[in-house]
Amino acid sequence: MTTATSDPEALRQASLKYLWMHGRDWIQMAEEGEPRIIVEGHGVKVTDSGGKTWIDVNGGYNSVNVGYGRTEIAEAAYEQMLKITYRPMGMATVPNIKLAEKLSELAPGSLDRVYPTSGGSEANEMALRIAKAYHRRRGEPGRYKIISRRGSYHGTTGGVMWLGGNQSRDDLEPMLPGLLYGPQPNPYHCELGGETASECAIRCAQAIDDLIVFNGPETVAAVIAEPVSTPTGAAVPGDEYWPMLREICDRHGVLLIADEVINGFGRTGKMFAIEHTGVVPDIMTVAKGIISSYLPMAAAIAKKEVADYFGGEGNALQGTLTYSGHPVSAAAALKNIEILENEHMVENSAQVGAYFKEQLEGFKGDHPIVGDVRGRGLLLAMELVKDRETKERFPKDAKIADHLNESFQKHGLIFRTGGDVVSIGPPLCITRDEVDEIIHAMDLSLWELEGELGISG
Amino acid sequence: MVISAQESETLRRSALEHLFMPGNDVLQMAEEGEPRIAVEGDGIRITDSQGNSWIDCNAGSMSMSIGYGRTEVADAAREQMIKLTYFPQGTTTEPLVRLVEKLAELTPGSLERTWPVSGGSEAIETAVKIARAYHRRMGEPSRYKIISRRGSYHGMLGMSMWLGGPRAGSPGRIDNEPGYPGMVYAPQPLPYRCELGGETPSECAVRCAQAIDDLISFHGPKTVAAVVAEPISHASAAAVPGDEYWPMLRQICDRHGVILIADEVICGFGRTGKMFAMEHFDVVPDIMTVAKGIISSYLPLGATIATKEVADAFAGEDNIFRASLTFGGHPVTAAAALKNIQIIEEDGLVQNSAETGAYFLEQLESLKEDHPIIGDVRGRGCMLGIELVSDRGTKVSFAPEQKVGEKLTEKFRERGLILRSNGETITLTPNLCVTRSDVDEITAAIDSALGEMESELSLSA
């Protein structure tokens, strides 16, 4: 067997040598005594191998919605594992069917046929695949273009990594053909100069209409968007945006895909963020919160009107994923959803999220570098600026992110920011006291950052 | 755990209403009492919700290496789930570190740095992206083309589905156009039907490897990033290339500065009678992808493993490879995989795969004597293929309208086997815990099904 022992330092050395950690540099980690090895978690808190407890402000990639340490999910998964852990090709399992049923019940409108996958990227891949194949089944094979919004993110596999543009595109060229980009309806930085959230929303929706017309509606398959956009920092579009998108898509025969991978399962204070808008998309994708990352699980959910085109000889959707509908993940997801419902975590997300946002708003009084506070439920963000009037950003060499990450760490937060936008997405079980604790640590961190930058409040 | 007939039917109706069943027509399934619902399993056998027992000849999705019902894996997963089920961004967990260390120990040569993912398609996507980014780090950003072989399969996501890829004219291809740019296709070194007319496995291997050399030269080596191939091609019904193939590929890739990616998603973890199928050929690839057998499908897990030489190009803050996957490196799946690998090692399943697989191959060879419908029998370890022909002399396949695939699949079903034929081939990939008496039982059922098929087709020996 392996040479590793429970000695944390030996484990850390092994990880530096053998693990290709997502998004981190092993040389820098070696110097900084990283990576931290997490050994247990409860609620919003985790404990590392040195016995130190941390608040996980981003709930593990905005995903641990029910919080850490819910052993009921372990028991549900275990119970299923003792029965059957997989199935032969072409067969179904009880939990997979029950989960599909449950998702149909929860999802708005006639969204009722589920393609389960093992992650958000795969779910979005399937959504695009369904959209293109749908048009072909309807006798419109010329529709293959996909519209996304600049600055959005929908996954990292080949079919979806180019949606929204891609910050690491140099590494990934050549790009997938057939992708079109609309503007991002971020009211704080409206690409089209809209001065209010409404004006920005209307202009950005209109731009998608124009894009479809310019390209020819008969070439466009789908528009994909997050109800509340996460990579731009919880940007909530004006109320006009989604109803307009729905009307534009309908008018041009284009499918509307709502990416609820991060937004879904209570993150924004509703079960699905699209419920804030009253719009029903044609396809919806979910991951993360569906299972609070207790195991890998995700899904693309299509409207009956779309899915019905795949019935009948020669019409079946093609493409199987080995782990699609895994019975153990399905059993865990069902338990996770039960906890979300029974413990009213969606309501807690709305209420404590509103409180959290108020506290962040309060920073604006003391901290001139806080340019904007936005978001919904427990999907929140704070944007830092050099100048509040001009919204000028800090130069890269100010190393805002490095300074902040260091301060957050000093104050007991596991909270990594990549730049000027500080995104917040804690488990939905978070309490007001815990919010106060985070706010206090953030306040200190902002003072420290302002000190480093020579800015005074 | 048999459930009541009524509950079973309610669940079946619900599946038909709420699940996409890829590759299957839900209307037809509704008529035929499908889908069946698997409720328990033991070894190579599973029981459906109506109490019928079946032999699963394809180990789930060529994936349940240790067999159904190993509760030790459940115990290991539970133990980890009670401790910790996930981790904050930028941190890691003990079972993951132990797993990647174990993989470094098991994999050949300097393959030692693991990028964990949740499935085979993700693993291949990652491998291709790493190959392209590697060349960029090395100052050769013009290398982006990927060579795969016609008739291969490497996944179904946006980029991986175009490697080998679905056949021309198939819905799986047409539905997904336009294809991914930069894909270059080479011949499949399938000795039974050598595209390049090689008459022995060696001749076929040499010509097919040479064809890749020619492709690279034609396209310009400075535009080619990687060659992707399965050591033994599952999609081509367990086609084993002649011994010359892999050493030649390695030499060609080295000469042209091209990364060699071995897709061990199906082949790996004992499927072919070695821990990794590349060991049969004594070649170390630059990147290896694994999934399925790494965890016997007990939970979703895959991985991309790079040599130290490749991974080192990504060290340093400016060189980070950026492509986070939420579920990549999940601690619970890592704990389950470690237990799965332990079972494979302690139960001698790699050896059993080699030995019982060899016995299985012999039995299939002997079927060939009685059944003119069998054109070829091939494979290694517990990955075996039968090629069906309407005429052994000309090697002509059956016409699709003869529906030989559907009919054979139905005959296997009548005999208690979960085993599909596409009308051209039958691929067998049983759990690696399969015994000789299981093999005898499967062989007898195939024997009888083929006999019946032949008399319906009026084929005689």
Interface residues (C-beta under 8 A of the other chain):
Chain A: M1 T2 T3 A4 S6 L11 A14 S15 K17 Y18 L19 W20 M21 H22 G23 R24 D25 W26 I27 Q28 E34 P35 R36 I37 I38 V39 E40 G41 V46 D48 S49 W54 D56 N58 G59 G60 Y61 S63 V64 Y68 G69 T71 I73 A74 E75 A77 Y78 M81 L82 K83 I84 T85 Y86 R87 P88 M89 G90 M91 A92 T93 V94 N96 I97 K98 A100 E101 L103 S104 D112 R113 V114 Y115 P116 S118 G119 G120 S121 E122 E125 L128 R129 I130 K132 A133 R136 P141 Y144 T156 T157 G158 G159 V160 M161 Q167 S168 D170 D171 L172 E173 P174 M175 L176 P177 G178 A287 K288 S292 S293 Y294 L295 P296 A302 A307 F310 G311 G312 E313 G314 N315 A316 L317 Q318 G319 T320 L321 T322 Y323 S324 G325 H326 V328 S329 I414 R416
Chain B: M1 I3 L11 R12 S14 A15 E17 H18 L19 F20 M21 P22 G23 N24 D25 V26 L27 Q28 E34 P35 R36 I37 A38 V39 E40 G41 I46 D48 S49 W54 D56 N58 G60 S61 S63 M64 Y68 G69 T71 V73 A74 A77 R78 M81 I82 K83 L84 T85 Y86 F87 P88 Q89 G90 T91 T92 T93 E94 L96 V97 R98 V100 E101 K102 L103 A104 E105 E112 R113 T114 W115 P116 S118 G119 G120 S121 E122 E125 V128 K129 R132 A133 R136 P141 Y144 M156 L157 G158 M159 S160 M161 P166 S170 P171 G172 I174 D175 N176 E177 P178 Y180 P181 G182 A291 K292 S296 S297 Y298 L299 P300 T304 A306 A311 F314 A315 G316 E317 N319 I320 F321 R322 A323 S324 L325 T326 F327 G328 G329 H330 V332 T333 Q342 I418 R420
